[in-house]
């Protein structure tokens, strides 16, 4: 590597958030109970976590968030929503 190589900017998009920043955001959302449909409500965080960790589940594991609990809660909410839609209106 030469001196001019060090001054040359890297190709691609600049990193918007470090791994630790992404993990801290995931932890904060988990504390606040906001991980349900995070791919819809915060797509940038979801995409950044997947870029850093490969999968959303791996990002949750790295943040110390039990993904089984999150998935079970998401399934429960989804079923509750379907039940509400299937009930006849009075």
N, C-alpha and C positions, 0 to 999 in steps of 0.2 A: 504494500500500500504506500502510495506516495503522498506528499503534502497536498497535491491538487485533488487526490481522491478523497481525502478527509474533508475538504471544503465543498465537494460536490454534494448537493442535496440528494437524499434518498428518493427513489421512485415510489409512486403510489400515494395513497392518502396519508396525511399526517395523523398520528394517533391523537384522538380526541380525549381519551380517558385511559389512564393506566389500568393495569390489571387490578391493583389494589383499590383504585377509585371505583371501578365497576363492582368489585366484591363488597365494598362498603355500601354502595347504593342498594345492592341486593339485600344485604343485612338490614338496612334501614327499612326497606319495603316489607321485609319479612316481619320485622318488629311491629310495623303499622298495619299488617294484614292486607297489603296491597299487591300481593303476587298473583292474584287471580286475574287471568287474561292480560298479563303484563305485556305480552306480545302485541296486544291491541292498544293498551293505554300508554305504553312506553316502548315503542318499537326500536328506538335507537339504543336503549339499554339492552334489550333482548338481543339485537344484532351484535352489539359490541361484546356482550358476554359470550355469544356463540363463536365470534371470531377469536377471542382470547382462549377459550376453553374447549372448543369443538362442539359441545352440546350444551343445552340449557341445564340438563341434569348435572353435567360435570361442573358447570359454573355454580350451581346451588351447592354441590358437595364441597367445592373449594371455599365457598362462603360459610360453610358450616351449617347450612340450612337443610333439614331433613326433607328430601324431595318426596318421600313416600307420604308424609303428612300433607304437603302442598298438593300433590296429585289427588289424594283422598278428599281433601276439602274442595278441590275443583270439581271432582265428580259429583260430590254431594250438592254443590251449588247448581250444577248443570241439571241434575235430576229434579231438584226443587223447581227450577225454572220451567222445565218441561211439564211438571205436574200442574203448575199454575196456568200454563197455556192450555192444557187439556181440560181444565175445569170449565163447565158451562157458565156463561155469564148470566146473572140473575136479572 
